Amino acid sequence: MSEGILSEHRFREMLRSRDRFTITAEFTCPAGRKPEKLLQFLAEYESNPPAWNDVEITAVTVTHNPSGVVTASPSDVYAHVRGAGGTRGLSFIPHVSSKGMNRAEIETFLRGLASHGVRNCFIITGDKPLVGKSVFDLDSLNLLMLVRKMNADARVTAGLQQPAVDFFTGAGVGLAKYEEGVCMQQMLKVEKKVRFGGAGYFITNLIYDPRKVEDFFRYLCENEIHIPVIGNVFYLTEPAARRMRREKLPGCYISEALYARVAGESRDGWIERCAQLAAMWRDLGAAGVDLGNVEDLGLVKEIIDRARAIGSGWREKQENLCFPPQNNDNYYLYNNDSPTQPRTPTVPLRRRILNRTHDRLFEPDSVGYKAMRYLMEHNRGIREGQGFSYESLMLLETILKRVMAKCRSCGDCFLPENFFVCLMGECTKGLTNVPCEDSTVDGRCGVDESKPCAARLVYDAARFFTGDVEALRKLVNPPKEADLYHTSSFRSFFLNMDHHHRNPLVIVGELIHTTIPKVKIAFDKIKEEGAIFAPESPGVQYIQAAIESQVLKGCDYLDCNVDDAGGGNPELAKRLMADTVRLIVEHGQGMPPCVDSSDVEVLRAGITEYYRTAPQDARPPLVNSANAENLEKFWDLVAIGPFKVIYMLMESSMSAGAGGQYVTPEQMHENALLFFREAAKRGFRPEQIFFDTTVMPLVVEFACFNRPGYNYCSFEGLRRIMEDREMKGVGTILGVSNLIRDFPRGRKIGLLRAYVDQAMKRGLTAAIADVDKEYGLKPPDDEEIVEIVKAFIEYDGTPGAFQRMQDAYAQYRAYGGKD
């Protein structure tokens, strides 16, 4: 590993080990010029590093247009640093915000940083630009989730035999919030940044109130959030305090009393307050401090030397640190030993009307919903988004929603999710997940103080309609569909075009299957370590990455097959299955496993572990699979807990005496009906049953001379099952990746898309597949490939059909290495 990469990991390792108190120094560098102060700081650090034994400077952080003012991009700053001798062993932490970039540009920016060796980033929403149009395509939570997905994908792609290029991400938190709704929403977003965004550390905003800091650490402890916290320590001089008060910098609160104190002090007093803050953070449990407005190594040494001398004695000097707003109703999370009782929420009449309207017109089970959906689907103008009927709908919607919800015609409406608060209209930044950290201490918008912070409105509405904040704890809105801006959100909703749009197929993510070489290597590593699934194990981290990658892309189940890793040892296979299921519960964000094994006892171990560790409201797992040979033992699994089942028709029909490997569609249908009736007797509903008619590799079809092909029989069997009225409501599933095994190079992904498309036309409802390929969502875009696939799946055993299949194979090979 290069020296640059080692220094990039220094910050991460120091936070994890907690051997020393961590110091990071924040720099804001001028645009268009060399970052002279940063370069001088690094040169001085190299020649004369501090000699502390319990404190260590580990990183420099570089801001990204703070307060909306144009400054040097962190990537440009890093280029200057590399050209002037590098970071001298310190980690480089760029601030990354979404205020001026959409999601594609952000990913490009991050990959550019990664290509230069940067492995840390501090994720924030960012301040609204002073000049030009802001973007805010993603908020900080969306951005954290994007980086988490990039990290997981990188680890899955690299496997254990190559180093993965990933980021150690941190997030911000604003503590100077004295209004209940905004304060609670900050804390709830902290939870979500860890649970959903994978934040590895927090850096706080400026705060002069030790009670708020103690509240924060208590909240983290009570909610089992064990993430390192780096406290903000700003070198507050009189000019800096004056600017913060005059310009009302977002998220920064300097009280009149604090300003008066600072204005009457000199350099020694400013250093003393900085040192007291650093001592406070360390004493209360922070892993380190982020020094702002301190761009000189000598000043850093003075502050830290003094902080070490103060130690826990900062409490005797609290009056020099405590400057909350002079109000009688300042909100704190705790009142003595108990959480502060929440206020009684109120919402305006228009939100209550919107709530009732939603229940009658937009809930799928309502008569109004069915009528509206029918209208949208059967009106050509509305369906195509043009013409008189569509424009009339758009006009009516715009007037109603602008009056009732301050709608801004985003076309992808999140009103129900946000308890009928339109964040495009109520939030100046138009964030999808509120809050940011800019709000004022009294709960006003930090950009436009004439309006309340939208997070406060959502908090009150959530508590009014649900009675508590649990719904907010789980609320994560995805980024808006940009293509829908200034279109009808009614049309988008009823025609399933907005963020509610789901893959019509149930997708079982296939990446945790030990027939995949990288997965097999990961499990081999786990076995070498005693199969104890230690969190620091590279094998365990690979499996965790495979879980996160698939969950963040939107699969419905996570396939979990460890049979090959068991190596013929049933007890080992059971242990591996149970521990892998536990990992899915811990890191799958509520995504249930597809417990997959040919051994019923291994299935039992997986189902048992799932119901031992999953929350009570967890979705039932999928079990793959039952067949005629294991059915007697399989039914015993029902006693463990409810699950959905995949029944293998090819194996079951062969066991029933079909002979060889050839099974007719009639035999599949007959065996499906027998299983369906028996399962119904044992309490299974139709929607709990999936039939697998089996995908055979295309290359084996040439062995089916003078009789219908395997995939022809599979598709015909699937069609017969889905058309059987007695089995109405059952599902069908195929493991599609098997199709291209041993097939020549070429348009393999195109083949799979065309195959899935043809299967869906015959009634396919689920697939075990690579979720990244979006089968079912992305239609085949090449008619030539579709015709090639049809030649194989329509091979009915006749000589003419066999010739068409041979011609299609030759045509496919003409594609060469395309994919």
Buried (B, 14 or more C-beta within 10 A) or exposed (E): EEEBEEBBBBBBEBBBEEEBBBBBBBBBBEEEEBBEBBBBBBBBBBEEBBEBEEBBBBBBBBBBBBBBBBBBBBBBBBEBBBEBEBBBBBBBBBBBBBBBBBBEEBBEBBEEBBEBBBBBBBBBBBBBBEEEEBBBBBBBBBBBBBBBBBBBBBBBEBBBEEEBBBBBBBBBBBBBBBBBBBBBBBBBBBBBBBBBBBBBBBBBBBBBBBBBBBBBBBBBEEBEBEBBBBBBBBBBBBEBBBBBBEEBBBBBBBBEBBBEBBEEBEEEBBBBBBBBBBBBBBBBBBBBBBBBBBBBBEBBBBBBBBBBEBEEEBEEBEEBBBBBBEEEEBBBBBEEEEEBEBEEBEBEEEBBEBBEBBBEBBEEEBEBBEEBBEBBEEBEBBBEBEEEBBBEBBEEBBEBBBEBBBBBBBBBBBBBBBBBBBBBBBBBBBBBBBBBBBBBBBBBBBBEEEBBBBBBBBBBBBBBBEEEBEBBBEBBBBBBBEEBEEBBBBBBBBBEBBBEBEBEBBBBBBBBBBEBEBBBBBBBBBBEBEBEBEEEBBBBBBBBBBBBBBBBBBBBBBBBBBBBBBEEEEEBBBBBBBBBBBBBBEBBBEBBBBBBBBBBBBBBBBBBBBBEBBEEEBBBBBBBBBBBBBBEBBBEBBEBBBBBBBBBBBBBBBBBEBEEEBBBBEBBBBBBBBBBEEBBEEEBEBEBBBBBBBBBBBBBBBEBEEBBBBBBBBBBBBBBBBEBEEBEEBBBBBBBBEBBEEBEEBBBBBBBBBBBBBBBEBBBBBBBBBBBBBBBBEEBEBEBBBEBBBBBBBBBBEEEBBEBBEEBBEBBEEBEEEE
